[in-house]
Amino acid sequence: MTQVDPRLLRNAFGSFMTGVTVVTAVRADGAPVGFTANSFSSVSLDPPLLLVCPGKFLSSYETFANCTNFAVNVLSEGQEGISNIFASSKDDRFAQVPHHLDAHGVPLITGAAVQFSCTTNRIVPAGDHCILIGQVDAFSHADAAGLGYVNGHYFSLGLERAPFVEKSGPAVCGAIVESGDSVLMVVTKDGLRPPHCTHTDRGRLINDLRDTLIAKGIDADLGQAYSVFESVAPRAHNTYFLATGHIKTTNSGIVAVPIADLAQQSFASAPIARMMSRFALEQQTRTFGLYLGDTEEGATHHSTLRT
Ligand SMILES: Cc1cc2nc3c(=O)[nH]c(=O)nc-3n(C[C@H](O)[C@H](O)[C@H](O)COP(=O)(O)O)c2cc1C
């Protein structure tokens, strides 16, 4: 039999996109226990069965390997913090997370996209894990987008799709292009702004942004969406991406502004000034979030990187 490198296998398993759940039960002494799991799967509709795989390394393994009842909470977008608590916190996990008890006295996590209350149907030994199969006694399904997980990163379909959601009015698509310690900006009569294009056909936005950058003499690789907002004057749907690149041709109206000097610059609009000051700050730690909102209100979403 050929040897399988466990580290490579772990990475290979990790490329399967999943949701994230918190599995809960009650210890013999009455204390609630729970752990983060992405080994969840639906199994059968009739009877209604699901499964999850607790690892033997869990401090709560004995509880799950012998439980009569347990619950599976499918986490919703924005619950990365709860996932991290149930994956690593050494403090009382339930003291940090709002929850209530189901009919079996098992904790259900408030705000989860789905909560399944189960009676154990079968426990199958499986290597360094076991397969815990549960019969669903009750479940509640909120209208919330689930939290996703792949290759050690959380993701959220709602947030990933947001930049591409159809809205009326013209769309502006721009790029904050990092070039070494500087960022490449266009000089306009109103002040600096990232290179951008404006379009009414949103299907072509990213291609047009690429063409715009080439036309301005910028060779760039586009990265993650960084800021998505509605502006009123001018009325537009704005999407800005992060990018890295360099200027290929001079005299194209592009200047390289040192990131350390961004705070002293005059920008073409208040939303651009706010976006660039967030960029200057986040660039120091390289923890870039995604801003979603309008020019008045919004929130920055930070996905957490786990290794
Ligand atoms: C996204 C994610 C998915 C996980 N999936 C599982 C899983 O399916 N089974 C498992 O035993 N541990 C899984 N873990 C690891 C456990 O959550 C973690 O080892 C556990 O909470 C540690 O709890 P303990 O300190 O009580 O042992 C996962 C962790 C993360 C972050």
The ligand as an ORCA input file, in Angstrom:
! r2SCAN-3c Opt
* xyz 0 1
  C     -13.820     24.878     10.194
  C     -13.458     23.790     11.179
  C     -13.970     22.529     11.010
  C     -13.664     21.499     11.917
  N     -14.240     20.271     11.739
  C     -14.018     19.301     12.654
  C     -14.680     18.038     12.544
  O     -15.450     17.794     11.624
  N     -14.445     17.107     13.503
  C     -13.586     17.351     14.558
  O     -13.402     16.477     15.389
  N     -12.955     18.550     14.683
  C     -13.141     19.524     13.763
  N     -12.538     20.732     13.898
  C     -11.606     20.940     15.006
  C     -12.367     21.162     16.297
  O     -13.350     22.164     16.196
  C     -11.393     21.583     17.420
  O     -10.327     20.698     17.437
  C     -12.145     21.492     18.723
  O     -13.106     22.476     18.881
  C     -11.225     21.546     19.881
  O     -12.036     21.377     21.007
  P     -11.434     20.911     22.386
  O     -10.494     22.025     22.803
  O     -12.630     20.787     23.273
  O     -10.738     19.593     22.155
  C     -12.815     21.755     13.007
  C     -12.291     23.058     13.172
  C     -12.609     24.053     12.262
  C     -12.063     25.437     12.468
*
